[in-house]
Amino acid sequence: MERYVAFLRGMNLGNRRIKNPELVAHFEAIGLEDVATFRASGNVVLIDPAGETESKLQKRIEGELDERLGYDVAVFLRCAKEVTAIAARKPFLAAAIERSKGKPQVDLLAKKPSAKAVKEALALAGADDLMVVEGRELHWLPSVGLSETEVDMKALDAALGRGTMRTAGTIEAIAAKYCG
């Protein structure tokens, strides 16, 4: 049985408040097993005993959460092996990370973007921001904190498709705890 991590977009922001035990209960109620949450930002580890394809499982989770919570929840699934690979990627030099006031970020995308989309996204980076797209992820080292960035996040979504952002440290911690 495949272990997945479901990265939920926009959880515990604004009116979208849910406690981790409630989130676990929703995932268990739809037939998923070994469910755990990591931090209160919409990171859910699970096993799908039905063995559905990633696409079917994602659609099922999104539909069930929409019905149960009363609002649209975008879900970005990665199997444990993918999460481990994302955590292992080190696209930025240690010296660049030390110089930056921001933390390395990973934008998890629904699908691998086209070359044109990547070009558009990279053009949005500020002069001191570093961005690399690998597979279905945008790795970004912002020059400042996310709340201070001048990168147009809506334009980034428009270029690459809607995604959900996590710090690289969060991805690494999930991989270490659940995907080994």
Secondary structure, 3 states (H helix, E strand, C coil): CCEEEEEECCCCECCECCCHHHHHHHHHHCCCEEEEECCCCCEEEEECCCCCCHHHHHHHHHHHHHHHHCCCCCEEEEEHHHHHHHHHCCCCCHHHHHHCCCCCEEEEECCCCCHHHHHHHHCCCCCCCEEEEECCEEEEECCCCHHHCCCCHHHHHHHHCCEEEEEHHHHHHHHHHHCC
